[in-house]
Amino acid sequence: MAERDILDLDDLPPNIRGARRDQEIKLSVGLTMEEAEKEIIRHYLEHFPTKKEVAKALNIGLRTLYLKIKKLNLPSSKLVAKQET
């Protein structure tokens, strides 16, 4: 909680304040929906510390996230995901 009388955007949780400029996802024109989904999930995996938080941010269940990671052949560990980019 903020210790000041005025709240800044940084005082709000990420899912309320929205993406910061450095966390925006830029997708190329012409991607298929599957390719776009893969890039979005990869981005979230790189920017959130746990898959539970990724699922919450994407508004999907944790099981759904694991199924999508498998279907899209995304690396399951954060270390591998960062090495691929």
PEDA-V621302 format. One record per backbone hydrogen bond with DSSP energy under -1.0 kcal/mol. CO is the residue of the C=O (numbers start at 1). NH is the residue of the N-H. If there is no record, write none. Layout:
co	nh
CO	NH
CO	NH
This chain:
co	nh
8	11
9	12
13	16
13	17
14	18
20	23
21	24
28	31
32	36
33	37
34	38
35	39
36	40
37	41
38	42
39	43
40	44
41	45
42	46
43	47
44	48
50	54
51	55
52	56
53	57
54	58
55	60
61	65
62	66
63	67
64	68
65	69
66	70
67	71
68	72
69	74
70	73
77	81
78	82
79	83
80	84
